Amino acid sequence: MTPPEPAETRTTSPTSSTAGRSPQTATLAEIAREAGVSAPTVSKVLNGRADVAPATRARVEGLLRAHGYRRRRAEASRSPLIDLVFHELESAWAMEVIRGVENVARDAGLSVVLSESAGRLTPGRTWADQVAARRPYGVILVLSGLDESQRALLSSRSIPFVVMDPAGDPGADVPSIGATNWQGGLAATRHLVELGHRRIGAITGPSRMMCSRARIDGYRAALETAGLPVDPGLIMAGDFHHETGYRQGLALLRRPDRPTAVFAGNDLQALGLYEAARELGLRIPEDLSVVGFDDLPVAPWVGPPLTTVRQPLTEMAEAAAKLVLDLGRDGGTPAATRVELATSLVVRSSTAETEG
């Protein structure tokens, strides 16, 4: 099925050139005249064409932002594509997200274009120009976001976007999809407390990411609620990668007062911790209980099967894709949208009661 055609919308804000008169829709010709270029040149900028001088492009983009220009939906002639942007494109985690977006895109007759920002939380300028040239139906950004100029660029082309699991505060006017990360960290740690563990370590994710900070805050809340001290020496900084779980796991487990349980910030770090425990001759769960986060497809198949917090990645991705379609279909930006899907603890064999 083909995506429905949205209504035409275009708005503007008054600028110095419109001061003293009522705000009105800025036309392409008016922007061209103010920029001192031809209307076809402005059209080239809107379409992401490369044959425009950088200084001219910057001047036109500035005027598009200043006027709050929004291209008519009927003019936009959008491609049947959803741009899916990852800050890093690797691991089974990304595959679950891709699967969810594909599920929705396929039913809507759309294809998915993948991009990676090489670890940056904001895609580069080249990406923004490429999106303008592709004119996709919408954009989904995963663990990343847009700066003001990129948001204005997409807005001026009437390209809706949604942030999934935003790295930072996306702003009240940015549609976003997330999960109950704080509740997940709380449930993971509370489970270990209920098993009798009193020295519970943690390997965090990147501090710049909201989901990581929320998970470790949930860990702290569970300890404080149980009347247990939060020992900074038992909290190791991670980055959601297997290698860091291994390295920081060794550091934790070599302590003379090592923890009897560890909450890893995600499943990949939990698997790195497994490797560290094996290297040191520690058995899971007899000597060390481990809880991960995500519930990746591999979690039930490792030895022993991993207790983890299920983050509904596929469902989150489906929700983000559906929101992009709704935004495009309605032809406008809805009221501030922040959707959080529930996490849940999945108990398997990597956790057990302790006597210590």
N, C-alpha and C positions, 0 to 999 in steps of 0.2 A: 504494500500500500504506500502511496506517496504522502509526504507530510502536508498538512493543510496549509493554505495560504493565510497568513495573518493579516490583520488590518494595517492600514498605512498609518504611521505616526512619525512626527518629526517636531522637535521642540527646540527652543533656544532660550538663552538668557541675555539680557541687555549688556552691551559692551560700550566702550567709549564712543563708537561710531553710531550707536543707537540711543545715547543719552538724550534725555529731554523729550523722547517720544515713547509711545507704548511699545513694550516688547512685541516683536513679531517674528515670524518664521524667517530665518536667514536662508536665502536661496543660494544655490551653487554659484550663480552669476555674481551675487553680491559679495560672496567670500572671495571670488576670483578678482573682482574689482578692488577690494580692500587689500588683497595680497599683491596686486600689481602683476597678475598673471592672467592667462586665458582660462576660460571655463574648462576646456579639455585638459589643461594641466592639473586643475583641482580634481577632475575626474580620475586622472592617472594616479594621484596621491591616494584617493579613496579606494582605488582598485589595487593598491600595492605595487604599481608598476615600477620597475627599476630605473627607467629612463627619465628621472627627475633629479636635478641637482640637490645635494643634501641640504644646502641652505634654503632653497625654495621649498623643499619638503617640510623642513622644520617650521618655516613661516606659515605655510598652509595648515599644518597640523595644529599650530598654536591658535590660529583663527578658528579652526573647527572646534577646538576645546573652548575657546572664549565665547563662541556663539552657542555652545551646547548643541551643535548640529547633529541631527539624526537623519540618516538617509531614509527615504521612503522605502517601506518594506517591498512595495511592488517594484522599485528600482533595483533592489539589492540583488535580485536574481541569484539567490543562495544556492550553493552546491549541496547535494545530498550527502553531507559529511558531518560527523561530530569530531572535533579536535579533542583528543585526550592527552593531557600533558602531565607527565610525572617529573618530580624533581630528580628521581633516580629510577631507571627502568631495569629492575632486576628482581630475582627471587619469585617464589610462588605467591608471595603477597601481591605483587603486581598482576600476576596472572588471574587471581580472583577478581580484581577490579576490572580488568579487561573483559573477563567473562560476563560480568554484570552489565557493563555498558553495551557489549555486543548483543546481549539478550534483547535489550530495548531497541537498539538501533536496527537490528534485523527486522523486528516486527513493524518498524516505521519505514522500512525501505531505505535506510541510511547505511553508509559505511563509516568505519572508524579510522581516523588518522592518528598515529602515535607520535608523540614528541617527548624528548627528555631535555631537561635544563641542566644536566651535568652537575647535580648536587646543589645548584642555586635555588633559592626559594622564590625567585622571580625570573621568568624566562627572559632571554636577551632580546634586544631590539630586532635582530634578524628574524626571530620567531614571529614577532608582531607583524612585520611586513609580509611574511609568508602567509599568515592567517588572513590579512587584508586581501591578498591576492587570491587565496582559495575561496574566500567568502563562504565559510561553512555554515551549517544550520545553527551550530552552537559550539561552545567550548566548555570542557570540564577540566579543572586544574586539581591535581591530587597532591596533597602535602606541599602546596606552594600557593602563590597568589599573584596579583598584578600590582604594578605601581600605578600612580594616578594617570600618567600619560598613556599607558597601555589600556587602562579602563576606558579612557576617553576615546582611544582609537577604536575599540570594539563598539562602544556606544554609538559613535558617529557612523559606523557601518551597519548599525542595527543587528549586531551579532551578540546574542545573549550568552552569558557565562555563569557557571556555578562552581564553587570551590568545595571539594570533598576533603574532609579532615584538614581544615586550614592550618597552616604552619603557625600563623599569628592571628591576631584579631582581625577578621576580614572586614569589619565595619558593619554597622546596622543595616546598610542598604545593599549588602552583597548576599545573595542567596547562597546558603552553604548546607552541607550534609555532614554529620559527624556521628560519633558514638559516645556512650556514657563511659568515658575513660576513667574518670574519678571513681565511679561506682565499681568499675572493673578492678582497679588497683585495691580498693577497699575490700572487695570480695576475696581476691587472691590472698591478701595478707591475713584477713580474718580467718580464712580456712586454715592457714598454717598455725595461727594462734590457737584455734580450737583443737588442733592436733597436739598441743602441748609445747610447741616451739616458743622459745623466749629470745633467742638470738637469731634474728631473721635479717639476712642481708638483702640487698637490692642492687640490680644493675639497671641504670636508667637508660632512657633514650636521649637524643639531643635536647639540650636545654632550650634551644630556640623554637622547639615545636610544642604547640599547645597540648597535643595529645600526650606527649612525654611528661610534661609538667603535671598534667592532671593525674596520670597514673601514679607518679611518685607521691603526689599530695594525698591520694587515696591510701597508699601504703602508710604514710605518716599518720593519717587519721585513724587507721585501724590499730596501730600500735598505741597511740595516745588514748584511744577509747578503752583499750585493754589494760591501761596503766603501765605500759612498758616504755622504757626510754627509747628515744630515737637516737641511735649511735651514728654520728656522721662517718665514723670509720668503717661502717658496714655498708655505706652507700657509695657505689662506684659509678663513675660517669661512663655511659655507653653511647653508641651511635646506631643501634638497631642492626648491626652486622654480626655474623657468626664469629669472625676473628676477634672482635672486641669481647664477646661473651666468653670466649676461651681465655683471652689474656687477663681480663678483669676477674674472671672466675678463679684463675690461678692465684691472683693476688689475694682474693678473699679467703680461699681455702688453705693458703699457706700461713695464715695468721695463727699465732699460738692459741688465740681464743676464737677460732673460726666459727662461723654461723652453722647451725644445724639445718637451716633452710634458707633458700634464696628465691626471691621474686625477681625474675628476669623481665625486662621491659617489653620483650617480644619473644616469639618462638625461636627466631634465629639465634638470639643471644642465649636462650635456654639450651639450645643444642650445642653451642660453643661451651657452655658450662658443663654439659654432659662430658665433653671431651676432656676438659680440665680435671673433672672428678676422676675419670678413668685413669688419667696419667698419674694422679696422686694416690691411686689405689683405694678410692672411696666408692662405696656402693650406693646406688640410688634405688630405692629410697631408704635403705637400712641406715646409712651413715649421713645421707643428705637428701632432704626433700626439695623438689624444684617445681616452680609454677611459672608458666610462660604467659604470653598474651598474643592473641590473634586466632588460634585454633586453625593453623594451616593444614592442608590435606595430609602432610607428613606426620602431624602430631600423634595420631593413633598408631602409627607404624614404627616409631622409633622404639628402642629398648632401654628402659621400660616405656610404655605409652605415656605421653606427656599430659599431666594435669595443666590446664591452661584456661584463660579467659577467652571465650569466643567473641570475636568482633565480627559482626555480620557484614563482611567485606562485599560479597556479591550483592546483597540486598542494598547496602549503602550506594554502590555504584549504579544499581538499577534506579534507585530513588533520584540520584543526581541526573541521570540521563532523562528520566521522566520530567524532572523539573526544567531541564533545558528545553525539552519539547513544549512544555506548557508555556514557558516564557516566549518562545518563538511563535507559538500558536496565538497567544493573546496579544502579541505585538507591543508589549510594554513591560515595565518593571513592577512587580507586585510589591506589597508591603514587605518590610524586612522579614526574611525567611531564614529560620535556623531550625533544622530538623536534626534530632539526635535519636539514633536507634539504640535499643537496649543491648548491653553486653550480658553474658551469662557465664558462670563458672562451670567448666566441664572437668569433673574429677576422674582421673585415671590412676595409673599405678606409680607415678613419680613422687607421690607424697604419702607419708605414713606417720603414725604417732611416734613421738620421741620420748626417751627416758631421761634425756639430759636437759 
